Amino acid sequence: MIKDLMLLFRKKERVVIGLISGTSMDGIDAALVKIRGKGVDSEIELLEFTCVPYTPEIIARLGRLQEGCTPGDVSELNFLIGEAFAGAAQSVMEKAGLAPNDVDLIGSHGQTISHVPPSAGAGIPSTLQIGEPDVIAERTGIATVGDFRTRDVAAGGEGAPLVPYADYILFSKPGETKIAQNLGGIANATVITESIDGVTAFDTGPGNMLMDRIMALSSGGSERFDRDGKEASKGKVNEALLKELLSDPYYIKQPPKSTGEELFGSAVAERLYGMVTGGKITLSDLMATVLALTVESISLSYEKFIFPEHKISEVILSGGGCRNALLVERLQERLGGIKLTTTDSYGIPADAKEAVAFAILANECISGNAGNLPGVTGARRSVPLGKISPGGLD
């Protein structure tokens, strides 16, 4: 086992699978990546990508976690999601025509079910991702790195965002300052400067999470998102409600900061949807308003925390929100003349970037490098991220 890991450590080029399920909790993104070297000079080539939806059982079990659960429920779901992640790794290998022996490493973010960062100001700072890495390693026979966020929290950091390290490797260019804006369940922005020491990042607020949850509630679960913003396009923004939503103290809190389900998840979506069932607002108007919340919270965060310090040449979008044509259109309108593009123009599909990032972070872990950016997360120091589950021993 130790010999195999040492051989892996010495390799100059690795084929790595990155796996993640985000705050939308609807499935797994799997990216197969060739990585040459390590650190900020790494060369990244995306070989294949696939999305594997969660089964109805997993979606139902995740939903019940928000309502209350036993330790046994969490334990079972940890292994069940581990099986699903192993299946996603096998799917992307099959799609690429590769066998497990062709792959050196898997980096699995897992599924976040709790995130209580120091900035929350309540409870013991902690974070929990499930999707047991040992199950993935056992099913695939491939060494698996998991549990990336906990070490940063242990070092006093937010545990998020972690993707900025990869954003710098993927998108930095001498003489330019860009923003990599992820439109996942939670939206987060990375300011990519010429030097990695100048990189900053933070969660701006809700991305697709509220829109997705409200659509699921309104359709009885048959619609998981507002395709191209069609429902929102039929409505009108309720300015009073938008003002109320934007009054949340999170938006004016100084970075480093991160957020998730606890602030912008099911409880908020259910309260807002209750306004529809109570006849206070139409579904279309509510969807138009929560879409505007995403646009405004992103734009206001730029104006408050980024534009005073940086001249931005380009905003690079990624995440599922890129598929919402109305969201992208409204964001471009709000940002004015700033160039808006997607990661597709850099050779990485918008849905794939986060999975690619965890392949990169796994490569850093197995290379013995730190993977967090203390200036981003607020950690006391740079620390290695992830725990290694060795692969097959036969």
C-alpha beads as a LAMMPS data file, in Angstrom:
LAMMPS data file: protein, C-alpha beads

394 atoms
393 bonds

1 atom types
1 bond types

-500.0 500.0 xlo xhi
-500.0 500.0 ylo yhi
-500.0 500.0 zlo zhi

Masses

1 110.0

Atoms # bond

1 1 1 0.000 0.000 0.000
2 1 1 2.705 2.514 1.024
3 1 1 4.768 1.482 -2.002
4 1 1 1.818 2.144 -4.330
5 1 1 1.238 5.578 -2.824
6 1 1 4.933 6.453 -3.122
7 1 1 4.898 5.473 -6.798
8 1 1 1.845 7.670 -7.267
9 1 1 3.585 10.515 -5.433
10 1 1 6.568 10.354 -7.811
11 1 1 4.528 10.439 -11.040
12 1 1 4.944 13.596 -13.152
13 1 1 1.666 13.074 -14.997
14 1 1 -1.557 11.658 -13.584
15 1 1 -5.008 10.808 -14.846
16 1 1 -7.456 11.952 -12.185
17 1 1 -11.227 11.790 -11.793
18 1 1 -12.898 14.693 -9.995
19 1 1 -16.327 14.106 -8.439
20 1 1 -18.749 16.557 -6.848
21 1 1 -22.384 16.991 -5.973
22 1 1 -23.171 20.597 -5.174
23 1 1 -25.720 22.379 -3.046
24 1 1 -28.453 21.625 -5.586
25 1 1 -28.276 17.995 -4.350
26 1 1 -29.525 16.548 -7.648
27 1 1 -26.649 14.476 -8.989
28 1 1 -22.932 13.974 -9.476
29 1 1 -20.567 15.711 -11.883
30 1 1 -17.611 13.554 -12.928
31 1 1 -14.593 14.912 -14.818
32 1 1 -11.704 12.819 -16.155
33 1 1 -8.611 14.990 -16.275
34 1 1 -4.982 14.607 -17.303
35 1 1 -2.712 16.680 -15.063
36 1 1 0.938 17.304 -15.843
37 1 1 3.018 18.571 -12.948
38 1 1 1.767 20.108 -9.728
39 1 1 1.182 23.489 -8.135
40 1 1 0.346 26.665 -10.024
41 1 1 2.267 25.494 -13.085
42 1 1 0.084 22.404 -13.534
43 1 1 -1.127 21.725 -17.073
44 1 1 -4.746 20.604 -17.224
45 1 1 -6.450 18.653 -20.016
46 1 1 -10.093 17.611 -19.708
47 1 1 -10.476 14.161 -21.264
48 1 1 -14.144 13.431 -20.540
49 1 1 -17.090 14.639 -18.496
50 1 1 -20.477 13.282 -17.481
51 1 1 -23.357 14.086 -15.130
52 1 1 -25.059 11.248 -13.258
53 1 1 -28.436 12.109 -11.657
54 1 1 -29.153 10.944 -8.148
55 1 1 -31.712 8.170 -7.814
56 1 1 -35.136 9.129 -6.415
57 1 1 -34.202 7.261 -3.220
58 1 1 -31.113 9.412 -2.622
59 1 1 -33.021 12.629 -3.390
60 1 1 -35.766 11.608 -0.968
61 1 1 -33.275 10.675 1.761
62 1 1 -31.386 13.968 1.344
63 1 1 -34.671 15.821 1.625
64 1 1 -35.490 14.037 4.859
65 1 1 -32.121 15.083 6.336
66 1 1 -33.389 18.665 6.386
67 1 1 -36.450 17.586 8.367
68 1 1 -34.524 15.728 11.057
69 1 1 -32.784 12.369 11.093
70 1 1 -31.014 9.807 13.252
71 1 1 -27.270 9.060 13.251
72 1 1 -28.170 5.800 11.496
73 1 1 -29.831 7.753 8.664
74 1 1 -26.622 9.741 8.114
75 1 1 -24.471 6.613 8.297
76 1 1 -26.571 4.776 5.714
77 1 1 -26.685 7.753 3.386
78 1 1 -22.911 8.188 3.675
79 1 1 -22.436 4.705 2.234
80 1 1 -25.308 4.976 -0.262
81 1 1 -23.890 8.176 -1.731
82 1 1 -20.419 6.599 -1.722
83 1 1 -21.830 3.867 -3.964
84 1 1 -23.357 6.524 -6.242
85 1 1 -20.044 8.382 -6.489
86 1 1 -18.227 5.138 -7.309
87 1 1 -20.789 4.536 -10.035
88 1 1 -20.213 8.034 -11.433
89 1 1 -16.456 7.379 -11.557
90 1 1 -17.091 4.147 -13.444
91 1 1 -19.459 5.945 -15.832
92 1 1 -16.925 8.594 -16.824
93 1 1 -14.236 5.915 -17.315
94 1 1 -16.561 3.902 -19.558
95 1 1 -17.460 7.026 -21.536
96 1 1 -13.747 7.681 -22.107
97 1 1 -12.992 4.035 -22.935
98 1 1 -10.637 3.675 -19.974
99 1 1 -10.235 0.960 -17.343
100 1 1 -9.503 1.541 -13.633
101 1 1 -5.839 0.658 -14.247
102 1 1 -5.642 3.676 -16.574
103 1 1 -6.658 6.082 -13.784
104 1 1 -4.261 7.117 -11.026
105 1 1 -6.472 8.927 -8.574
106 1 1 -9.996 10.064 -7.683
107 1 1 -10.785 13.323 -5.902
108 1 1 -14.266 13.269 -4.365
109 1 1 -15.811 16.324 -2.780
110 1 1 -18.821 14.325 -1.640
111 1 1 -22.190 15.815 -0.735
112 1 1 -22.329 18.629 1.793
113 1 1 -25.067 18.103 4.366
114 1 1 -23.897 20.656 6.941
115 1 1 -21.640 23.686 6.742
116 1 1 -21.235 25.921 9.797
117 1 1 -18.244 28.196 9.095
118 1 1 -16.707 30.581 11.652
119 1 1 -18.429 33.526 9.958
120 1 1 -21.834 32.048 10.868
121 1 1 -21.146 33.183 14.426
122 1 1 -23.139 30.340 15.955
123 1 1 -22.261 26.872 17.128
124 1 1 -18.944 25.087 16.737
125 1 1 -17.335 25.754 13.329
126 1 1 -17.703 22.532 11.390
127 1 1 -18.461 21.046 8.009
128 1 1 -19.676 17.614 6.911
129 1 1 -19.573 16.018 3.465
130 1 1 -20.846 12.468 2.978
131 1 1 -20.181 9.912 0.248
132 1 1 -17.694 7.555 1.892
133 1 1 -14.289 7.697 0.095
134 1 1 -13.437 4.168 1.283
135 1 1 -16.485 2.878 -0.608
136 1 1 -15.321 4.661 -3.766
137 1 1 -11.782 3.271 -3.411
138 1 1 -13.069 -0.236 -2.705
139 1 1 -15.509 -0.311 -5.646
140 1 1 -13.128 1.200 -8.200
141 1 1 -9.763 -0.035 -6.914
142 1 1 -8.464 3.534 -7.334
143 1 1 -6.860 5.618 -4.574
144 1 1 -9.407 8.230 -3.516
145 1 1 -8.923 11.588 -1.849
146 1 1 -11.961 12.896 0.036
147 1 1 -12.993 15.153 2.910
148 1 1 -11.330 18.277 1.517
149 1 1 -13.009 20.961 3.607
150 1 1 -12.429 19.824 7.180
151 1 1 -8.710 20.657 7.453
152 1 1 -9.273 24.268 6.421
153 1 1 -12.019 24.629 9.059
154 1 1 -9.710 23.013 11.627
155 1 1 -7.140 25.686 10.731
156 1 1 -9.655 28.440 11.468
157 1 1 -10.913 28.873 7.898
158 1 1 -14.334 28.899 6.329
159 1 1 -13.715 25.598 4.538
160 1 1 -14.894 27.398 1.417
161 1 1 -14.462 28.440 -1.261
162 1 1 -11.796 25.871 -2.177
163 1 1 -12.112 26.126 -5.956
164 1 1 -10.145 29.435 -6.255
165 1 1 -6.851 27.509 -6.212
166 1 1 -8.020 25.709 -9.359
167 1 1 -9.518 28.882 -10.832
168 1 1 -6.072 30.468 -10.741
169 1 1 -4.447 27.487 -12.473
170 1 1 -7.160 27.336 -15.138
171 1 1 -7.803 30.986 -15.971
172 1 1 -4.996 33.307 -14.834
173 1 1 -3.202 35.394 -17.443
174 1 1 -0.376 37.915 -16.960
175 1 1 -1.591 41.505 -16.898
176 1 1 -5.292 40.646 -16.451
177 1 1 -7.661 40.486 -13.498
178 1 1 -10.775 38.372 -13.981
179 1 1 -13.687 37.057 -11.972
180 1 1 -14.597 33.378 -12.105
181 1 1 -18.273 33.342 -11.132
182 1 1 -19.804 30.000 -10.287
183 1 1 -23.593 29.790 -10.607
184 1 1 -24.222 26.659 -8.603
185 1 1 -26.763 26.202 -5.840
186 1 1 -24.724 28.834 -4.032
187 1 1 -23.014 31.490 -6.148
188 1 1 -19.364 32.269 -5.489
189 1 1 -16.864 34.647 -7.028
190 1 1 -13.086 34.284 -7.391
191 1 1 -10.995 37.355 -8.206
192 1 1 -8.137 35.980 -10.304
193 1 1 -5.136 38.286 -10.133
194 1 1 -1.759 37.993 -11.846
195 1 1 -0.237 36.492 -8.685
196 1 1 -1.917 33.719 -6.714
197 1 1 -1.108 35.669 -3.537
198 1 1 -3.636 38.308 -4.617
199 1 1 -6.525 35.898 -5.262
200 1 1 -9.658 36.554 -3.216
201 1 1 -12.980 34.740 -3.232
202 1 1 -16.237 34.402 -1.345
203 1 1 -19.791 33.141 -1.639
204 1 1 -21.992 35.929 -2.971
205 1 1 -25.266 34.295 -1.877
206 1 1 -27.877 32.098 -3.553
207 1 1 -27.220 30.956 -7.095
208 1 1 -29.793 28.440 -8.330
209 1 1 -30.751 27.009 -4.951
210 1 1 -33.880 29.024 -4.225
211 1 1 -35.068 28.900 -7.835
212 1 1 -34.575 25.133 -7.974
213 1 1 -36.253 24.436 -4.631
214 1 1 -39.274 26.598 -5.451
215 1 1 -39.724 24.898 -8.832
216 1 1 -39.551 21.497 -7.135
217 1 1 -42.155 22.550 -4.577
218 1 1 -44.500 23.961 -7.212
219 1 1 -44.302 20.855 -9.417
220 1 1 -44.383 18.217 -6.716
221 1 1 -40.791 17.335 -7.566
222 1 1 -41.286 16.755 -11.302
223 1 1 -39.413 19.967 -12.237
224 1 1 -35.990 20.378 -10.636
225 1 1 -35.144 23.779 -12.172
226 1 1 -36.589 26.632 -14.252
227 1 1 -35.399 25.698 -17.733
228 1 1 -34.017 28.808 -19.490
229 1 1 -35.837 30.925 -16.902
230 1 1 -39.163 30.379 -18.673
231 1 1 -41.271 30.645 -15.511
232 1 1 -39.391 33.732 -14.330
233 1 1 -39.698 35.353 -17.765
234 1 1 -43.501 35.346 -17.410
235 1 1 -43.365 37.251 -14.134
236 1 1 -42.547 40.675 -12.754
237 1 1 -40.071 41.368 -9.964
238 1 1 -41.746 42.179 -6.647
239 1 1 -39.509 45.059 -5.596
240 1 1 -40.673 45.092 -1.972
241 1 1 -39.933 41.380 -1.563
242 1 1 -36.587 41.748 -3.333
243 1 1 -35.623 44.574 -0.968
244 1 1 -36.577 42.408 2.008
245 1 1 -34.517 39.473 0.753
246 1 1 -31.487 41.692 0.095
247 1 1 -31.629 42.984 3.684
248 1 1 -30.087 39.749 4.973
249 1 1 -26.909 40.710 6.916
250 1 1 -24.890 38.142 4.961
251 1 1 -24.686 40.407 1.915
252 1 1 -22.857 43.219 3.688
253 1 1 -20.572 40.982 5.749
254 1 1 -16.912 41.390 4.839
255 1 1 -15.142 38.402 3.233
256 1 1 -13.863 35.837 3.963
257 1 1 -17.326 34.350 4.185
258 1 1 -19.232 31.337 2.966
259 1 1 -22.810 30.144 3.121
260 1 1 -25.117 27.331 2.082
261 1 1 -28.298 25.456 2.878
262 1 1 -28.484 26.939 6.367
263 1 1 -29.124 30.490 5.064
264 1 1 -30.540 30.048 1.586
265 1 1 -31.968 26.531 1.445
266 1 1 -35.207 24.645 1.889
267 1 1 -36.551 26.625 4.864
268 1 1 -36.389 29.896 2.916
269 1 1 -37.759 28.289 -0.264
270 1 1 -40.720 26.838 1.670
271 1 1 -41.460 30.198 3.292
272 1 1 -41.401 31.960 -0.068
273 1 1 -43.482 29.297 -1.790
274 1 1 -45.994 29.665 1.036
275 1 1 -46.632 33.153 -0.325
276 1 1 -47.741 31.539 -3.593
277 1 1 -50.068 29.032 -1.941
278 1 1 -51.338 31.828 0.291
279 1 1 -52.263 33.937 -2.715
280 1 1 -49.838 36.754 -1.927
281 1 1 -47.765 36.392 -5.118
282 1 1 -47.888 34.388 -8.332
283 1 1 -45.343 31.671 -9.020
284 1 1 -44.034 33.597 -12.042
285 1 1 -43.543 36.782 -10.021
286 1 1 -41.815 34.851 -7.239
287 1 1 -39.459 33.171 -9.705
288 1 1 -38.698 36.531 -11.339
289 1 1 -37.923 37.939 -7.885
290 1 1 -35.590 35.163 -6.718
291 1 1 -33.787 35.289 -10.083
292 1 1 -33.337 39.025 -9.514
293 1 1 -32.021 38.216 -6.023
294 1 1 -29.240 36.116 -7.546
295 1 1 -28.378 38.828 -10.078
296 1 1 -28.474 41.666 -7.551
297 1 1 -26.574 39.853 -4.804
298 1 1 -23.777 39.023 -7.267
299 1 1 -23.657 42.539 -8.721
300 1 1 -23.823 44.312 -5.363
301 1 1 -21.035 42.130 -3.995
302 1 1 -18.841 43.143 -6.940
303 1 1 -19.611 46.816 -6.309
304 1 1 -18.921 46.566 -2.581
305 1 1 -15.995 44.152 -2.359
306 1 1 -14.307 43.833 -5.783
307 1 1 -14.635 46.896 -8.031
308 1 1 -13.110 49.344 -5.502
309 1 1 -9.893 47.279 -5.541
310 1 1 -9.712 45.778 -9.046
311 1 1 -10.250 46.640 -12.694
312 1 1 -11.977 43.557 -14.094
313 1 1 -11.407 42.546 -17.726
314 1 1 -13.748 39.559 -17.846
315 1 1 -16.298 37.553 -15.854
316 1 1 -16.125 33.807 -16.545
317 1 1 -19.317 31.919 -15.683
318 1 1 -19.609 28.272 -14.719
319 1 1 -22.168 26.028 -13.043
320 1 1 -25.724 24.972 -13.782
321 1 1 -26.951 28.571 -13.826
322 1 1 -25.230 29.016 -17.183
323 1 1 -28.108 26.968 -18.647
324 1 1 -30.580 29.609 -17.472
325 1 1 -30.581 31.976 -20.431
326 1 1 -32.609 34.634 -18.612
327 1 1 -30.257 34.620 -15.616
328 1 1 -27.217 35.100 -17.854
329 1 1 -28.987 37.821 -19.856
330 1 1 -29.992 39.766 -16.728
331 1 1 -26.517 39.437 -15.242
332 1 1 -24.968 40.828 -18.432
333 1 1 -27.406 43.746 -18.377
334 1 1 -26.553 44.471 -14.757
335 1 1 -22.781 44.321 -15.328
336 1 1 -22.900 46.668 -18.294
337 1 1 -19.846 46.658 -20.538
338 1 1 -17.825 44.004 -18.699
339 1 1 -17.142 41.004 -20.939
340 1 1 -19.193 37.997 -19.856
341 1 1 -18.230 34.530 -21.044
342 1 1 -18.320 30.925 -19.816
343 1 1 -15.642 28.369 -19.065
344 1 1 -16.581 26.688 -22.364
345 1 1 -14.444 29.303 -24.109
346 1 1 -11.487 27.921 -22.112
347 1 1 -12.217 24.326 -23.124
348 1 1 -14.075 23.350 -19.955
349 1 1 -17.873 22.896 -20.075
350 1 1 -19.622 25.151 -17.581
351 1 1 -21.027 22.152 -15.696
352 1 1 -17.594 20.515 -15.441
353 1 1 -15.463 23.164 -13.736
354 1 1 -16.141 22.234 -10.122
355 1 1 -15.415 18.551 -10.791
356 1 1 -12.191 19.522 -12.592
357 1 1 -11.267 21.627 -9.554
358 1 1 -11.475 18.652 -7.193
359 1 1 -9.349 16.587 -9.544
360 1 1 -6.758 19.374 -9.259
361 1 1 -7.040 19.489 -5.468
362 1 1 -6.627 15.706 -5.278
363 1 1 -3.491 16.018 -7.401
364 1 1 -2.144 18.624 -4.972
365 1 1 -2.904 16.382 -1.995
366 1 1 -1.082 13.369 -3.424
367 1 1 1.823 15.694 -4.380
368 1 1 2.159 16.836 -0.768
369 1 1 1.087 20.413 -1.449
370 1 1 -1.293 22.701 0.410
371 1 1 -4.564 23.305 -1.411
372 1 1 -6.263 26.133 0.440
373 1 1 -5.660 29.860 0.057
374 1 1 -5.669 31.463 3.538
375 1 1 -6.411 34.861 2.019
376 1 1 -9.625 33.364 0.657
377 1 1 -10.832 31.112 3.474
378 1 1 -9.409 32.996 6.449
379 1 1 -7.420 29.986 7.651
380 1 1 -4.429 30.662 9.872
381 1 1 -2.085 29.007 7.390
382 1 1 -1.838 26.970 4.211
383 1 1 -2.692 23.327 4.857
384 1 1 -2.950 20.108 2.833
385 1 1 -6.542 19.252 1.952
386 1 1 -8.061 15.785 1.835
387 1 1 -7.671 12.311 3.312
388 1 1 -6.401 9.421 1.216
389 1 1 -8.176 6.072 0.912
390 1 1 -5.725 3.675 -0.805
391 1 1 -6.882 1.783 -3.869
392 1 1 -6.929 -1.936 -4.594
393 1 1 -4.171 -4.051 -3.077
394 1 1 -4.286 -7.033 -5.467

Bonds

1 1 1 2
2 1 2 3
3 1 3 4
4 1 4 5
5 1 5 6
6 1 6 7
7 1 7 8
8 1 8 9
9 1 9 10
10 1 10 11
11 1 11 12
12 1 12 13
13 1 13 14
14 1 14 15
15 1 15 16
16 1 16 17
17 1 17 18
18 1 18 19
19 1 19 20
20 1 20 21
21 1 21 22
22 1 22 23
23 1 23 24
24 1 24 25
25 1 25 26
26 1 26 27
27 1 27 28
28 1 28 29
29 1 29 30
30 1 30 31
31 1 31 32
32 1 32 33
33 1 33 34
34 1 34 35
35 1 35 36
36 1 36 37
37 1 37 38
38 1 38 39
39 1 39 40
40 1 40 41
41 1 41 42
42 1 42 43
43 1 43 44
44 1 44 45
45 1 45 46
46 1 46 47
47 1 47 48
48 1 48 49
49 1 49 50
50 1 50 51
51 1 51 52
52 1 52 53
53 1 53 54
54 1 54 55
55 1 55 56
56 1 56 57
57 1 57 58
58 1 58 59
59 1 59 60
60 1 60 61
61 1 61 62
62 1 62 63
63 1 63 64
64 1 64 65
65 1 65 66
66 1 66 67
67 1 67 68
68 1 68 69
69 1 69 70
70 1 70 71
71 1 71 72
72 1 72 73
73 1 73 74
74 1 74 75
75 1 75 76
76 1 76 77
77 1 77 78
78 1 78 79
79 1 79 80
80 1 80 81
81 1 81 82
82 1 82 83
83 1 83 84
84 1 84 85
85 1 85 86
86 1 86 87
87 1 87 88
88 1 88 89
89 1 89 90
90 1 90 91
91 1 91 92
92 1 92 93
93 1 93 94
94 1 94 95
95 1 95 96
96 1 96 97
97 1 97 98
98 1 98 99
99 1 99 100
100 1 100 101
101 1 101 102
102 1 102 103
103 1 103 104
104 1 104 105
105 1 105 106
106 1 106 107
107 1 107 108
108 1 108 109
109 1 109 110
110 1 110 111
111 1 111 112
112 1 112 113
113 1 113 114
114 1 114 115
115 1 115 116
116 1 116 117
117 1 117 118
118 1 118 119
119 1 119 120
120 1 120 121
121 1 121 122
122 1 122 123
123 1 123 124
124 1 124 125
125 1 125 126
126 1 126 127
127 1 127 128
128 1 128 129
129 1 129 130
130 1 130 131
131 1 131 132
132 1 132 133
133 1 133 134
134 1 134 135
135 1 135 136
136 1 136 137
137 1 137 138
138 1 138 139
139 1 139 140
140 1 140 141
141 1 141 142
142 1 142 143
143 1 143 144
144 1 144 145
145 1 145 146
146 1 146 147
147 1 147 148
148 1 148 149
149 1 149 150
150 1 150 151
151 1 151 152
152 1 152 153
153 1 153 154
154 1 154 155
155 1 155 156
156 1 156 157
157 1 157 158
158 1 158 159
159 1 159 160
160 1 160 161
161 1 161 162
162 1 162 163
163 1 163 164
164 1 164 165
165 1 165 166
166 1 166 167
167 1 167 168
168 1 168 169
169 1 169 170
170 1 170 171
171 1 171 172
172 1 172 173
173 1 173 174
174 1 174 175
175 1 175 176
176 1 176 177
177 1 177 178
178 1 178 179
179 1 179 180
180 1 180 181
181 1 181 182
182 1 182 183
183 1 183 184
184 1 184 185
185 1 185 186
186 1 186 187
187 1 187 188
188 1 188 189
189 1 189 190
190 1 190 191
191 1 191 192
192 1 192 193
193 1 193 194
194 1 194 195
195 1 195 196
196 1 196 197
197 1 197 198
198 1 198 199
199 1 199 200
200 1 200 201
201 1 201 202
202 1 202 203
203 1 203 204
204 1 204 205
205 1 205 206
206 1 206 207
207 1 207 208
208 1 208 209
209 1 209 210
210 1 210 211
211 1 211 212
212 1 212 213
213 1 213 214
214 1 214 215
215 1 215 216
216 1 216 217
217 1 217 218
218 1 218 219
219 1 219 220
220 1 220 221
221 1 221 222
222 1 222 223
223 1 223 224
224 1 224 225
225 1 225 226
226 1 226 227
227 1 227 228
228 1 228 229
229 1 229 230
230 1 230 231
231 1 231 232
232 1 232 233
233 1 233 234
234 1 234 235
235 1 235 236
236 1 236 237
237 1 237 238
238 1 238 239
239 1 239 240
240 1 240 241
241 1 241 242
242 1 242 243
243 1 243 244
244 1 244 245
245 1 245 246
246 1 246 247
247 1 247 248
248 1 248 249
249 1 249 250
250 1 250 251
251 1 251 252
252 1 252 253
253 1 253 254
254 1 254 255
255 1 255 256
256 1 256 257
257 1 257 258
258 1 258 259
259 1 259 260
260 1 260 261
261 1 261 262
262 1 262 263
263 1 263 264
264 1 264 265
265 1 265 266
266 1 266 267
267 1 267 268
268 1 268 269
269 1 269 270
270 1 270 271
271 1 271 272
272 1 272 273
273 1 273 274
274 1 274 275
275 1 275 276
276 1 276 277
277 1 277 278
278 1 278 279
279 1 279 280
280 1 280 281
281 1 281 282
282 1 282 283
283 1 283 284
284 1 284 285
285 1 285 286
286 1 286 287
287 1 287 288
288 1 288 289
289 1 289 290
290 1 290 291
291 1 291 292
292 1 292 293
293 1 293 294
294 1 294 295
295 1 295 296
296 1 296 297
297 1 297 298
298 1 298 299
299 1 299 300
300 1 300 301
301 1 301 302
302 1 302 303
303 1 303 304
304 1 304 305
305 1 305 306
306 1 306 307
307 1 307 308
308 1 308 309
309 1 309 310
310 1 310 311
311 1 311 312
312 1 312 313
313 1 313 314
314 1 314 315
315 1 315 316
316 1 316 317
317 1 317 318
318 1 318 319
319 1 319 320
320 1 320 321
321 1 321 322
322 1 322 323
323 1 323 324
324 1 324 325
325 1 325 326
326 1 326 327
327 1 327 328
328 1 328 329
329 1 329 330
330 1 330 331
331 1 331 332
332 1 332 333
333 1 333 334
334 1 334 335
335 1 335 336
336 1 336 337
337 1 337 338
338 1 338 339
339 1 339 340
340 1 340 341
341 1 341 342
342 1 342 343
343 1 343 344
344 1 344 345
345 1 345 346
346 1 346 347
347 1 347 348
348 1 348 349
349 1 349 350
350 1 350 351
351 1 351 352
352 1 352 353
353 1 353 354
354 1 354 355
355 1 355 356
356 1 356 357
357 1 357 358
358 1 358 359
359 1 359 360
360 1 360 361
361 1 361 362
362 1 362 363
363 1 363 364
364 1 364 365
365 1 365 366
366 1 366 367
367 1 367 368
368 1 368 369
369 1 369 370
370 1 370 371
371 1 371 372
372 1 372 373
373 1 373 374
374 1 374 375
375 1 375 376
376 1 376 377
377 1 377 378
378 1 378 379
379 1 379 380
380 1 380 381
381 1 381 382
382 1 382 383
383 1 383 384
384 1 384 385
385 1 385 386
386 1 386 387
387 1 387 388
388 1 388 389
389 1 389 390
390 1 390 391
391 1 391 392
392 1 392 393
393 1 393 394
